[in-house]
Amino acid sequence: MRAFRGQMSDNQPIRRSLPEKQKQLRDLKETLAAMKSHTSPALKESVRKRIAQLEAELTAAPVLKSNNRPSGNARPRQERGNAPRRPTIRSL
């Protein structure tokens, strides 16, 4: 069965917010510090590489945030209003 566009199994990168990235960075640093001496060098290197990526993203995040300020001509978000919801079908 094929995945439809936007489905979680669609092999898309997971988008994380700034606090989630900060937490992941802390966790990875703790993981790297807790690794034993006999841990695979490839595994250690991959963790270091991901730490470097996250640090680069976090240092660039404030710059990106200030550049993406919404402008005055942005289309306002449509609110749902008082439209009635469809009744829920419940089986007994």
C-alpha distance (Angstrom), angle and dihedral (degrees) to the residues before:
residue distance angle dihedral
M1 . . .
R2 3.80 . .
A3 3.76 124.7 .
F4 3.79 117.2 -118.0
R5 3.79 119.2 -127.0
G6 3.80 113.1 -76.3
Q7 3.79 95.2 18.5
M8 3.80 115.6 141.5
S9 3.82 91.2 -116.1
D10 3.81 91.1 54.6
N11 3.83 92.1 105.8
Q12 3.80 92.4 -111.1
P13 3.81 123.5 146.6
I14 3.78 114.6 -100.9
R15 3.79 111.1 -111.3
R16 3.79 112.2 -136.4
S17 3.77 129.9 -168.5
L18 3.79 122.7 -125.3
P19 3.85 95.3 -97.3
E20 3.80 90.8 48.0
K21 3.81 90.5 52.3
Q22 3.80 90.8 48.9
K23 3.81 90.4 51.2
Q24 3.79 91.6 47.6
L25 3.81 90.1 50.3
R26 3.82 91.1 52.2
D27 3.81 90.9 47.9
L28 3.79 93.1 49.4
K29 3.81 92.1 49.2
E30 3.80 89.9 51.0
T31 3.80 90.3 47.7
L32 3.80 91.8 50.7
A33 3.80 91.4 48.8
A34 3.82 91.4 49.2
M35 3.81 95.0 50.7
K36 3.78 115.3 116.0
S37 3.79 123.6 -123.2
H38 3.81 91.7 -108.2
T39 3.82 93.4 55.9
S40 3.78 114.1 122.6
P41 3.83 113.0 -87.6
A42 3.82 89.1 -138.4
L43 3.80 90.7 57.1
K44 3.80 92.1 48.3
E45 3.80 90.4 48.7
S46 3.82 92.8 50.1
V47 3.82 90.7 51.4
R48 3.82 90.6 48.7
K49 3.80 89.8 48.9
R50 3.82 92.3 51.8
I51 3.82 90.4 47.3
A52 3.82 89.4 53.4
Q53 3.83 90.7 49.0
L54 3.80 92.6 50.2
E55 3.80 92.2 47.1
A56 3.81 89.9 51.4
E57 3.82 91.0 49.1
L58 3.80 92.2 48.0
T59 3.80 93.6 49.7
A60 3.81 90.1 49.0
A61 3.82 93.7 44.9
P62 3.86 98.0 82.4
V63 3.81 90.3 49.2
L64 3.79 92.0 49.7
K65 3.78 91.7 45.9
S66 3.80 93.2 54.4
N67 3.83 91.7 47.9
N68 3.81 93.8 51.2
R69 3.79 98.3 59.1
P70 3.79 111.7 144.7
S71 3.77 113.5 -105.9
G72 3.79 124.8 -135.9
N73 3.80 93.4 -108.4
A74 3.79 94.2 57.5
R75 3.77 114.4 126.3
P76 3.82 110.5 -103.5
R77 3.75 118.0 -119.6
Q78 3.76 112.8 -101.5
E79 3.74 113.1 -122.0
R80 3.71 123.1 -144.1
G81 3.78 96.9 -120.7
N82 3.78 121.9 -168.5
A83 3.78 97.6 -43.2
P84 3.82 109.7 147.2
R85 3.76 116.6 -114.3
R86 3.75 121.7 -124.5
P87 3.79 112.8 -98.2
T88 3.78 115.0 -102.2
I89 3.77 116.4 -114.8
R90 3.76 110.9 -135.7
S91 3.74 124.7 -174.0
L92 3.77 119.6 -146.0
